[in-house]
Amino acid sequence: TGDGEGPLARVMQTPQVEPEDDVTQFAEYRRLKSTMRQMQLTGVPNPYFTVHDCVVGDKTIVDGKSLISFASYNYLGLSGHPEVSKAAADAITKYGTSVSASRLVSGEKPIHGELERKIAKWVGVDNSITMVGGHSTNETTIGHLVGPGDLILHDALSHNSIVQGALLSGAKRRPFPHNDYEALDKMLTALRGQYRRTLIIIEGVYSMDGDFADVPKFVEVKKRHRAMLMVDEAHSFGTMGATGHGIAEHFGFDARDVDIWMGTLSKSASSCGGYIAGSEALVELLRYTAPGFVFSVGMPPGQVAAAIASLEVLEREPERVERLRHNSELFLNLSREAGLDTGDSGGTPVVPVITGNSLVALRLSNRLKKDGINVQPILYPAVDESAARLRFFITSEHSEEQIRFTVERTAHHYNDLCDTPAKLRGTA
Ligand code: PMP
């Protein structure tokens, strides 16, 4: 080989990139620091990583001060419920704090199967499998069930864990317009024939807007095109339907019409972890092959027992779901009457108050805190600037008085902040 043709010459000709080995110089890190500086310039305290020194339900304690809380997913007030806490403590005494291995090898306890049978029954399908995190349940399941040569069509407002799972899978990924089953139908007509498996993914309740899809229409579409339908019930499990059985109960359709039900145990079930519920075959396949299950530890005993106990309390006290619905509708109706923009929220426990401006959202949240109300702002770049908002999570434990006071204060400060644009430039 003459000069300029050998392996060394080929390496020399390859364009060289600047090595990066210092995180402080990463573009992502510099962007983060710049965003934080901008936030500091507003004079409003950083709203993230607030320390809550108690169980967070309708109330919380921050810096020693009691606040009405609208910032936790403790929708049914079961985290902190004495029966749930005792069940977790008893399970820890009996089985320890960790199962110390993947369940496939030696981490299996009797309560794992008990919880999974209970979830399957709750959802209305054959069986279920639980994993240690909700986010990782989506990632590993979606990432594993489809791959190159397959197609994923997901709602444009899908949660990050769905998008991450789709990216991991290597399948072709196309979002469809939010809740638009007709657009989905058209995409399937155009694309279905080119792919082996097609997975459609939607959510039971959307956590940014508190709205939900016409799921029976999605079932119709998926059947017509022989696609699989997955529904993430993170925010609808325990909250939707007359007794909290989820979006299938809300619409009154057979849960077996959905191929893959996913949910988290960190919200209504006051624990931690995720589940996939569906056919025996689906669960069996995941139990033996899903990387995030096979190569990860089983759910810890305390968390398993807490989820079982939460479902037991809920079976006995379905009125919690009724109270949650009553509170959610009250909050929504009062907000609308007060002229606040609650977007498409549909009587679910998630009610956004859209400010359309990050600074207004930040200041509004800070003013409410001074009034004794804890609510998280959602700012750009988490959402478009025009969609900046406060996001209220309602619980069954809020009182009518807390809700009326909160809506009145929110409307008061919002109007004040927006009335005079000059006020935006001063400190709130
Ligand atoms: N799916 C959705 C729709 C979610 O909103 C979330 C988290 N809020 C998850 C999955 C992940 O659940 P977890 O926080 O329990 O990991």
Residues whose N, C-alpha, C, O or C-beta is under 5 A from the ligand:
A	BS01	PMP	G133 G134 H135 H159 S161 S207 D232 A234 T264 S266 G273
